[in-house]
Amino acid sequence: MKRVAFRQPSVIPGFRLTFSFTIFYLFIIVLIPIAGLYFRTFDLDWNSFVSIVTGPRFIAALRLSFVTSAVAALFNVVIGLLIAWVLVRYEFPGRKVMDAIIDLPFALPTAVAGIALTAIYAPNGIIGSLFDPFGIRIAYTSLGIWIALVFIGLPFVVRSVQPVLQDFNREIEEAAATLGARRIQTITRVMLPTLLPSILTGFAMAFARAVGEYGSVIFIAGNIPRQTEILPLLIVFRLEEFNYPAAAAIAAVMLTVSFLILLAINLIQVWSQRRFGLV
């Protein structure tokens, strides 16, 4: 039986100090605030907690937040993979500018992004006015929320996949072609297994960011109860009412669901790495 070493040998000293700092930092910054959130829900009795997390307004916001975030993250996986491929495999004028634009959602304040998207997709906006005569509304609907989540999540997928594509050995592609593999077979059977862990990482980060997004969504959502109201906004409403236990209950459920989904994604990622011999 292989013995797992707790401390790996290293020529650089300071393991005890750095490990202690890591544990201390995680407890102070991550674990204690999360534990405090769950403990705050104990101010509610069981019936009150159940009535909050099973109410129609909460269920509608929960469904809207998670379903829209998942659909936006899946869309970003397809588009992000395509963009990363273009940036890595082709040389063309303006490639570096396009590469820099990808990071714009990282630097742009979310409220500014929300205002800009609303101005564009509102019924009197540049794009919204083109669809309004046909009775298609983008802003103040779930479609507008989806667009905002796609906007803020795209860089996570591109930046996760791009380094793996850059390091991918093209001789492997040439060997596959020499052995008679078609282009689609090379992509699906040779390249995709290598890219899968990074794709899952990009999806997980885009999904996690979308679920908790607030600033870029509240303007374009319209915030109509049971229609375009997201969970973070529902938490803000409870805080404005000074109903802190109810806000903590909503946040605790949201955190638990997000954690379970991300845990499942990470398990799939570990399985794919072992399945295709990447670890």
C-alpha positions as CSV (number, residue, x, y, z in Angstrom):
1,M,0.0,0.0,0.0
2,K,1.4,3.4,-1.0
3,R,2.0,5.7,1.8
4,V,0.8,9.3,1.4
5,A,3.3,11.8,2.8
6,F,1.8,14.8,4.5
7,R,4.9,16.9,3.9
8,Q,6.7,16.6,0.7
9,P,10.5,17.2,0.8
10,S,11.5,20.7,-0.4
11,V,14.7,22.6,-0.6
12,I,12.8,25.8,0.4
13,P,12.3,26.0,4.1
14,G,9.2,27.4,5.8
15,F,6.6,24.6,5.5
16,R,5.2,25.0,9.0
17,L,4.9,28.8,8.8
18,T,3.3,28.8,5.3
19,F,1.0,25.9,6.1
20,S,-0.2,27.5,9.3
21,F,-0.8,30.8,7.5
22,T,-2.8,29.0,4.9
23,I,-5.0,27.3,7.5
24,F,-5.4,30.5,9.4
25,Y,-6.3,32.5,6.3
26,L,-8.9,29.9,5.2
27,F,-10.5,29.9,8.6
28,I,-10.7,33.7,8.9
29,I,-11.6,34.6,5.4
30,V,-13.7,31.6,4.2
31,L,-14.8,29.2,6.9
32,I,-15.8,31.5,9.7
33,P,-18.0,33.8,7.6
34,I,-19.7,30.8,6.0
35,A,-20.3,29.2,9.4
36,G,-21.7,32.5,10.7
37,L,-24.1,32.5,7.8
38,Y,-25.5,29.1,8.7
39,F,-25.6,29.9,12.4
40,R,-27.6,33.1,11.7
41,T,-30.4,30.9,10.3
42,F,-30.8,29.3,13.7
43,D,-32.7,32.5,14.7
44,L,-35.6,31.1,12.7
45,D,-37.7,28.2,13.9
46,W,-38.1,25.2,11.5
47,N,-41.5,26.2,10.3
48,S,-40.4,29.7,9.5
49,F,-37.3,28.4,7.7
50,V,-39.4,26.0,5.6
51,S,-42.0,28.7,4.7
52,I,-39.2,31.0,3.4
53,V,-37.3,28.5,1.3
54,T,-40.5,26.9,-0.1
55,G,-42.4,30.0,-0.9
56,P,-43.3,30.6,-4.6
57,R,-41.3,33.8,-4.8
58,F,-38.1,32.0,-3.5
59,I,-38.7,29.0,-5.8
60,A,-39.1,31.2,-8.8
61,A,-36.0,33.2,-8.0
62,L,-34.0,30.0,-7.3
63,R,-35.1,28.5,-10.6
64,L,-34.3,31.6,-12.6
65,S,-30.9,32.1,-11.0
66,F,-29.6,28.6,-11.4
67,V,-31.2,27.6,-14.7
68,T,-30.2,30.8,-16.4
69,S,-26.7,30.6,-15.0
70,A,-26.3,27.0,-16.2
71,V,-27.5,27.8,-19.7
72,A,-25.3,30.9,-19.9
73,A,-22.3,28.9,-18.7
74,L,-23.0,26.1,-21.3
75,F,-23.2,28.7,-24.0
76,N,-20.0,30.3,-22.9
77,V,-18.3,26.9,-23.1
78,V,-19.1,26.6,-26.8
79,I,-18.3,30.2,-27.7
80,G,-15.3,30.4,-25.4
81,L,-13.8,27.3,-26.8
82,L,-14.2,28.7,-30.3
83,I,-12.7,32.0,-29.4
84,A,-9.8,30.4,-27.6
85,W,-9.1,28.2,-30.7
86,V,-9.1,31.3,-33.0
87,L,-6.8,33.3,-30.7
88,V,-4.3,30.4,-30.3
89,R,-4.3,28.8,-33.8
90,Y,-4.5,31.8,-36.1
91,E,-2.5,34.9,-36.8
92,F,-4.5,37.9,-38.0
93,P,-4.5,41.7,-37.7
94,G,-6.0,42.8,-34.4
95,R,-5.5,39.5,-32.6
96,K,-3.8,41.0,-29.6
97,V,-6.6,43.7,-29.4
98,M,-9.2,40.9,-29.5
99,D,-7.3,39.0,-26.8
100,A,-7.3,42.1,-24.6
101,I,-11.0,42.7,-25.1
102,I,-11.8,39.3,-23.7
103,D,-10.7,40.5,-20.2
104,L,-12.9,43.6,-20.4
105,P,-15.7,42.1,-18.2
106,F,-13.1,41.5,-15.5
107,A,-12.2,45.2,-15.4
108,L,-15.5,46.8,-16.1
109,P,-17.6,47.5,-12.9
110,T,-20.7,45.3,-13.0
111,A,-23.1,48.2,-12.5
112,V,-21.6,49.9,-15.6
113,A,-22.0,46.7,-17.6
114,G,-25.7,46.4,-16.5
115,I,-26.5,50.0,-17.5
116,A,-24.7,49.6,-20.8
117,L,-26.6,46.3,-21.6
118,T,-29.9,47.8,-20.6
119,A,-29.4,50.9,-22.8
120,I,-28.6,48.6,-25.8
121,Y,-31.3,46.0,-25.3
122,A,-34.1,48.2,-23.9
123,P,-37.2,48.6,-26.3
124,N,-35.8,52.0,-27.3
125,G,-32.2,50.8,-27.5
126,I,-30.0,50.2,-30.5
127,I,-30.6,46.4,-30.6
128,G,-33.8,46.3,-28.6
129,S,-35.6,48.6,-31.0
130,L,-35.0,46.2,-33.9
131,F,-36.8,43.4,-32.1
132,D,-39.6,45.4,-30.4
133,P,-41.7,45.8,-33.6
134,F,-42.0,42.0,-33.6
135,G,-43.1,41.8,-30.0
136,I,-39.7,40.4,-28.8
137,R,-38.5,42.0,-25.6
138,I,-34.9,41.4,-24.5
139,A,-34.4,43.8,-21.5
140,Y,-36.6,43.2,-18.5
141,T,-37.0,39.5,-19.4
142,S,-35.1,36.3,-18.6
143,L,-33.4,36.6,-22.0
144,G,-31.8,39.9,-20.9
145,I,-30.6,38.2,-17.7
146,W,-29.1,35.5,-19.8
147,I,-27.3,38.0,-22.0
148,A,-25.8,39.7,-18.9
149,L,-24.6,36.4,-17.5
150,V,-23.0,35.4,-20.8
151,F,-21.2,38.8,-20.9
152,I,-19.6,38.4,-17.4
153,G,-18.9,34.7,-17.7
154,L,-17.2,34.4,-21.1
155,P,-13.6,35.4,-20.0
156,F,-13.6,32.5,-17.4
157,V,-13.9,29.9,-20.2
158,V,-11.5,31.5,-22.6
159,R,-8.8,32.0,-20.0
160,S,-9.2,28.4,-18.7
161,V,-9.0,26.7,-22.2
162,Q,-6.5,29.1,-23.9
163,P,-3.3,28.0,-22.0
164,V,-4.1,24.3,-22.5
165,L,-4.5,24.9,-26.3
166,Q,-1.2,26.8,-26.4
167,D,0.6,23.9,-24.7
168,F,-1.0,21.2,-26.8
169,N,1.6,19.3,-28.9
170,R,0.6,19.7,-32.6
171,E,2.7,16.6,-33.4
172,I,0.0,14.6,-31.8
173,E,-2.6,16.0,-34.3
174,E,-0.2,15.2,-37.1
175,A,0.3,11.7,-35.9
176,A,-3.4,11.2,-35.7
177,A,-3.8,12.5,-39.3
178,T,-1.0,10.2,-40.4
179,L,-2.8,7.2,-38.9
180,G,-5.9,8.0,-41.0
181,A,-8.0,9.9,-38.4
182,R,-10.4,12.4,-39.8
183,R,-10.4,16.0,-38.5
184,I,-13.5,15.5,-36.4
185,Q,-12.0,12.3,-34.9
186,T,-8.8,14.1,-34.0
187,I,-10.8,16.8,-32.3
188,T,-13.2,14.5,-30.4
189,R,-10.8,11.6,-29.5
190,V,-7.4,13.3,-29.3
191,M,-7.9,16.9,-28.3
192,L,-11.1,17.0,-26.4
193,P,-10.0,14.6,-23.7
194,T,-7.0,16.9,-23.0
195,L,-9.2,20.0,-23.0
196,L,-12.1,18.5,-20.9
197,P,-10.7,19.3,-17.5
198,S,-10.0,23.0,-18.5
199,I,-13.5,23.2,-20.1
200,L,-15.1,21.9,-16.9
201,T,-13.0,24.4,-14.9
202,G,-14.2,27.3,-17.1
203,F,-17.8,26.1,-16.9
204,A,-17.6,25.9,-13.1
205,M,-16.1,29.4,-12.7
206,A,-18.5,31.0,-15.2
207,F,-21.5,29.2,-13.5
208,A,-20.4,30.3,-10.0
209,R,-19.9,33.9,-11.1
210,A,-23.3,33.9,-12.8
211,V,-25.2,32.5,-9.8
212,G,-23.9,35.3,-7.5
213,E,-24.0,38.1,-10.0
214,Y,-25.9,41.2,-9.0
215,G,-24.7,44.5,-10.4
216,S,-24.9,43.7,-14.1
217,V,-28.3,41.9,-13.8
218,I,-30.5,44.2,-11.6
219,F,-30.7,46.9,-14.3
220,I,-31.6,44.6,-17.2
221,A,-33.8,42.2,-15.3
222,G,-36.6,44.6,-14.4
223,N,-36.9,42.8,-11.0
224,I,-40.4,41.6,-11.5
225,P,-41.4,39.2,-8.6
226,R,-41.7,35.6,-9.7
227,Q,-40.6,36.5,-13.3
228,T,-37.3,38.3,-13.4
229,E,-36.2,38.5,-9.8
230,I,-32.9,36.8,-9.0
231,L,-31.9,35.3,-5.6
232,P,-29.2,37.9,-4.8
233,L,-31.8,40.6,-5.2
234,L,-34.2,38.7,-3.0
235,I,-31.5,38.7,-0.3
236,V,-31.0,42.4,-0.7
237,F,-34.7,43.0,-0.2
238,R,-34.7,41.1,3.0
239,L,-31.7,43.0,4.2
240,E,-33.4,46.3,3.5
241,E,-36.3,45.1,5.6
242,F,-33.8,44.3,8.4
243,N,-35.0,40.7,8.2
244,Y,-31.5,39.3,8.6
245,P,-32.5,35.7,9.5
246,A,-34.6,35.4,6.4
247,A,-31.7,36.8,4.3
248,A,-29.3,34.3,5.9
249,A,-31.8,31.5,5.2
250,I,-32.0,32.3,1.5
251,A,-28.2,32.8,1.3
252,A,-27.6,29.5,3.1
253,V,-29.8,27.5,0.7
254,M,-28.2,29.3,-2.3
255,L,-24.7,28.5,-0.9
256,T,-25.6,24.9,-0.3
257,V,-27.0,24.3,-3.8
258,S,-24.0,26.1,-5.4
259,F,-21.5,24.0,-3.4
260,L,-23.2,20.7,-4.3
261,I,-23.2,21.6,-8.0
262,L,-19.6,22.7,-8.0
263,L,-18.6,19.6,-6.0
264,A,-20.3,17.4,-8.7
265,I,-18.4,19.4,-11.4
266,N,-15.1,18.9,-9.6
267,L,-15.7,15.2,-9.2
268,I,-16.4,14.9,-12.9
269,Q,-13.2,16.8,-13.6
270,V,-11.1,14.5,-11.4
271,W,-12.8,11.4,-13.1
272,S,-11.9,12.8,-16.5
273,Q,-8.3,13.4,-15.6
274,R,-7.9,9.8,-14.3
275,R,-10.0,8.4,-17.2
276,F,-7.8,9.9,-19.9
277,G,-4.5,9.6,-17.9
278,L,-3.9,13.3,-17.3
279,V,-2.9,12.8,-13.7
